[in-house]
Amino acid sequence: MRAMTIPQPGGPEALVLADDVEAPVPGPDSVLVRVDTAGINRADILQRQGHYDPPAGATRIPGLEVSGTIESVGSAVTDWQPGDRVAALLTGGGYAEFVDVPAGQLLPVPDDFDLTAAAALPEVMSTVYSNVVMEAGLRAGEWLLVHGGGSGIGTCAIQLARALGARVAVTVGSERKAAFCRELGADAVINYREEDFVSRIREITAADPAPGPAGEPGTPGANVILDLIGAKYLERNIKALANDGRLVIIGMQGGVKAEINLARLLTGRKHVLGTTLRARPDAQKAQIGAAVREHVWPLVLDGTIRPVIHDTIPLAEAGRGQSMLEDGDSIGKVLLRVADAAPTA
């Protein structure tokens, strides 16, 4: 099969399209998907640069989400059939014509839903729902602060928070992204280049804080923060939390080491959570997949949550697609069209 490989870590040119890669064979509990479209994620960029190796035993082909059609199923799979249209969360392997997927990480794509657009959803929905809802317990009426409102994660988080009855503020780096996030439903938008997000979120929430636990008066600040930056924002994120607030760190774009004032955590009863999705065991991913299918996927199919797609480009131009994310100008997802890469014998 054709697949994008990384012979040596480096810049976008390190992605090399090969046409002689051995196609995967599904195990008893997995299916073989003929890929239509793959989503690009920042984890793919880190892998290309040599900073984020796949988990032990996983394919080294990048790509954490796809849409496509089931080609064959493993001997123990009973809920899926060849020909079913699906979207899939992956540990890797999406930048290829075929990918092996555990059955618990599949989502059904109806015939009237755009199969290409479906590739923009599995990773972001699983990341947002598992962290914001399953880990941090965001509730209706609470304030969610999302760093990177114009990203794939951010655009999904805005829509999901609104659907849950929560209020959402985002940080962005341009007025173009600010305008888009407002149109998407963000209650407040903070330009981090011009404003201090800590003082701004406390000002925004002071007028109408979410109630505290057991009906106690609420305090200014975000009740949940979804953070892709990491060390650079850690101390400020803790300051930006309301009492009993929950900070969920899912990225390290701003470094991996930082100091914090533990007294601020203790006196405010604040929580700091750190999670990843890619390295979780298949059983945990299946639990997340089942929750997303039950609680989020219906919101996608009825149009409450829609995929936000910046561009769709050919698989052979994966390096250019990753550069779009690195440049920071894209809004939403960049997708790779795999089905047109080449005919398969």
C-alpha positions in Angstrom: 0.0 0.0 0.0 0.9 3.6 -0.2 1.8 5.3 3.1 3.6 8.3 4.5 6.8 7.4 6.2 9.4 9.2 8.3 12.9 7.7 7.4 14.6 10.3 9.6 13.1 13.0 11.9 13.2 16.6 10.6 11.1 19.3 9.0 8.1 18.8 6.7 10.4 17.3 4.0 11.0 14.4 6.4 7.6 13.0 5.4 8.2 10.6 2.5 5.4 8.9 0.5 6.3 5.2 -0.1 4.3 2.8 -2.4 5.7 -0.5 -1.1 4.6 -0.4 2.6 3.2 -3.7 3.8 -0.5 -3.4 4.5 -1.7 -4.3 8.1 -3.6 -7.4 8.9 -6.5 -7.0 11.4 -6.3 -9.0 14.6 -9.4 -10.9 16.0 -10.8 -7.8 17.7 -10.0 -5.2 15.0 -11.0 -4.3 11.5 -9.1 -3.2 8.4 -10.2 0.2 7.1 -9.6 1.5 3.6 -8.8 5.1 4.4 -10.7 7.9 2.7 -9.3 10.9 4.6 -6.9 11.4 7.5 -6.8 14.2 10.0 -3.6 16.0 10.9 -2.8 16.6 14.6 0.0 18.3 16.4 1.1 14.9 17.7 2.0 14.0 14.1 4.2 17.0 13.9 6.0 16.1 17.1 6.5 12.6 15.8 7.9 13.9 12.5 10.4 16.0 14.5 11.5 13.1 16.6 9.9 14.3 19.9 7.0 11.9 20.2 7.6 8.2 19.5 4.6 5.9 19.0 3.8 3.6 21.9 5.6 0.3 22.0 4.3 -2.1 19.3 2.4 0.6 17.4 3.0 1.4 13.7 5.4 4.2 13.0 3.2 5.6 10.2 1.7 8.9 11.5 -1.9 9.7 11.8 -4.3 9.5 14.7 -7.7 9.7 13.0 -9.3 8.7 9.7 -12.6 8.2 7.9 -13.1 5.3 5.5 -14.8 2.0 4.7 -14.3 -1.3 6.4 -12.4 -3.7 4.1 -12.4 -6.8 6.4 -13.1 -7.6 10.0 -11.4 -9.8 12.6 -12.8 -13.2 13.6 -14.2 -11.9 16.9 -15.8 -8.7 15.5 -19.6 -9.0 15.3 -20.9 -5.4 15.3 -19.2 -4.3 12.0 -19.3 -5.6 8.5 -17.2 -5.0 5.3 -18.6 -2.0 3.5 -19.6 0.0 6.7 -18.6 3.6 6.6 -16.7 4.6 9.7 -14.6 7.3 11.4 -11.8 6.0 13.7 -9.5 7.0 16.5 -6.0 5.6 16.1 -2.8 5.0 17.9 -1.1 5.7 14.5 -1.2 4.6 10.9 -3.7 7.1 9.4 -1.5 8.5 6.7 -1.9 5.3 4.6 -4.3 3.6 2.3 -5.2 1.0 4.9 -5.2 1.0 8.7 -5.9 -1.6 11.4 -8.3 -0.3 14.0 -9.6 -1.9 17.2 -13.4 -2.3 16.9 -14.0 -0.2 20.0 -12.5 2.9 18.4 -14.9 3.1 15.5 -17.8 5.5 15.0 -20.5 4.9 12.3 -20.8 7.4 9.5 -24.3 7.4 7.9 -24.7 7.6 4.1 -25.9 11.1 4.3 -22.9 12.4 6.2 -19.8 13.6 4.4 -17.2 10.9 4.8 -14.3 13.3 4.2 -15.5 15.7 6.9 -15.9 12.8 9.3 -12.1 12.5 9.5 -12.0 15.8 11.3 -13.8 14.5 14.4 -12.6 11.3 16.2 -9.4 12.7 17.8 -10.8 16.1 18.8 -14.1 14.7 20.1 -12.4 12.0 22.1 -9.8 14.4 23.5 -12.3 17.1 24.4 -15.0 14.8 25.9 -12.7 12.5 27.8 -10.8 15.5 29.4 -13.5 18.2 29.8 -16.4 15.9 30.8 -15.0 12.5 31.9 -11.9 13.8 33.8 -12.8 17.4 34.8 -16.6 17.0 35.1 -17.7 20.2 33.4 -21.3 21.0 34.4 -24.0 23.2 33.0 -23.6 26.8 34.1 -19.8 26.5 34.7 -17.2 28.4 32.8 -14.7 26.6 30.5 -11.6 28.3 29.4 -9.9 26.8 26.3 -6.5 27.9 25.1 -6.2 27.8 21.3 -9.9 28.5 20.5 -9.2 28.4 16.7 -7.6 25.0 16.8 -9.4 21.7 16.0 -9.6 21.0 19.8 -10.8 24.6 20.5 -13.5 24.7 17.8 -14.8 21.3 19.1 -14.7 22.4 22.7 -16.7 25.6 22.1 -19.5 23.6 20.5 -19.5 20.8 23.0 -19.5 23.2 26.0 -22.4 25.1 24.6 -24.3 21.9 24.0 -23.8 20.9 27.6 -25.1 24.2 28.9 -21.7 25.5 30.0 -20.3 28.9 29.2 -17.0 29.1 27.3 -14.2 31.5 27.0 -11.2 31.0 24.6 -7.8 32.5 24.0 -6.8 33.4 20.4 -4.0 35.2 18.7 -5.8 37.1 16.0 -9.0 39.0 15.4 -9.9 36.7 12.5 -9.9 33.8 14.9 -11.7 35.8 17.5 -14.5 36.6 15.1 -14.8 32.9 14.1 -14.9 31.7 17.7 -17.7 34.2 18.5 -19.7 33.0 15.5 -19.2 29.4 16.7 -20.7 30.2 20.1 -17.9 31.4 22.4 -19.3 33.6 25.2 -16.0 35.4 25.6 -12.8 35.7 23.5 -9.4 36.8 24.9 -6.6 37.9 22.5 -3.6 36.7 24.4 -1.3 39.0 22.4 -3.1 42.1 23.7 -4.6 41.0 27.1 -3.6 39.1 30.2 -5.9 36.1 30.1 -5.8 35.7 33.9 -7.2 39.1 34.8 -9.5 39.0 31.8 -11.2 35.7 32.7 -11.5 36.7 36.3 -13.1 40.0 35.2 -15.5 38.2 32.8 -16.6 35.6 35.4 -16.8 38.0 38.4 -20.1 39.3 37.1 -21.7 35.9 36.9 -19.6 33.1 38.5 -20.8 29.5 38.5 -22.2 28.4 41.9 -19.8 26.6 44.1 -20.2 23.1 45.5 -23.3 22.4 47.6 -24.8 25.8 46.6 -21.9 27.9 48.0 -21.3 31.3 46.3 -19.1 31.0 43.3 -15.7 32.7 43.0 -14.3 34.5 39.9 -12.3 32.4 37.5 -12.7 29.4 35.2 -14.2 26.3 36.6 -12.4 24.1 34.0 -9.4 25.0 31.9 -8.3 22.9 28.9 -4.7 23.7 28.2 -2.4 22.7 25.3 0.5 25.0 26.3 1.9 23.3 29.4 4.7 24.7 31.5 4.6 28.3 30.2 1.0 28.7 31.3 0.9 26.6 34.4 1.2 29.2 37.2 -1.1 31.6 35.3 -3.7 28.9 34.7 -3.8 28.1 38.4 -4.4 31.8 39.1 -7.2 31.8 36.5 -9.1 29.0 38.2 -12.0 29.6 40.4 -12.1 27.8 43.8 -12.6 24.1 43.2 -11.5 24.6 39.6 -9.9 21.9 37.4 -7.0 22.4 35.1 -6.5 19.7 32.5 -3.2 19.8 30.6 -3.1 18.0 27.3 -0.2 19.5 25.5 3.4 20.8 26.0 3.8 23.4 23.4 5.1 25.8 26.0 7.6 23.4 27.7 7.5 20.6 30.2 8.9 22.0 33.5 7.5 24.8 35.7 7.2 25.8 39.4 3.9 26.3 41.1 2.8 27.8 44.4 1.2 24.9 46.2 -0.5 27.3 48.7 -2.6 28.6 45.8 -3.7 25.0 45.0 -4.5 24.1 48.6 -6.4 27.2 49.7 -8.4 27.3 46.5 -9.0 23.5 46.5 -7.8 23.5 42.9 -7.0 20.4 40.8 -4.3 19.9 38.2 -4.8 16.9 35.8 -2.5 15.7 33.1 -3.6 13.3 30.4 -2.7 11.8 27.0 -5.0 9.9 24.7 -2.6 8.1 22.3 -0.8 6.0 24.9 -3.9 4.8 26.7 -4.7 1.0 26.6 -7.2 -0.1 24.0 -9.7 -0.9 26.7 -9.7 2.7 28.0 -9.9 4.0 24.4 -12.9 1.7 23.9 -14.6 3.2 27.0 -14.0 6.7 25.7 -15.2 5.7 22.3 -18.4 4.3 23.7 -19.0 7.5 25.7 -18.4 9.7 22.6 -20.7 7.5 20.5 -23.5 7.8 23.1 -23.2 11.4 24.2 -21.4 13.3 21.4 -21.9 11.6 18.1 -25.7 12.2 18.1 -24.9 16.0 18.4 -22.7 15.7 15.3 -25.3 13.8 13.3 -28.1 16.3 14.1 -25.8 19.3 13.3 -25.4 20.7 16.8 -21.6 20.1 16.6 -20.1 20.4 13.1 -16.6 19.7 11.9 -14.5 22.8 11.3 -12.2 22.2 8.3 -9.5 24.7 7.2 -8.4 22.7 4.1 -8.2 19.3 2.6 -5.1 18.5 0.6 -3.6 15.3 -1.1 -1.7 12.8 1.0 1.4 13.5 -1.0 1.4 17.1 0.4 1.3 16.0 4.1 4.3 18.2 4.8 2.5 21.3 3.5 -0.5 20.3 5.6 1.6 20.0 8.8 3.1 23.4 8.0 -0.3 24.9 8.0 -0.7 23.9 11.6 2.8 25.0 12.6 2.3 28.4 11.0 -0.7 29.0 13.4 -3.0 30.6 10.7 -5.3 27.7 10.2 -8.8 27.5 11.9 -10.0 24.1 12.7 -8.7 20.9 11.1 -6.4 20.3 8.1 -7.2 17.0 6.4 -5.3 14.7 4.0 -7.2 13.1 1.1 -5.9 9.6 1.0 -8.4 7.8 -1.3 -7.0 9.7 -4.3 -3.4 8.9 -3.5 -3.1 6.1 -6.1 -5.1 3.1 -7.2 -4.4 0.0 -5.1 -3.7 -3.3 -6.9 
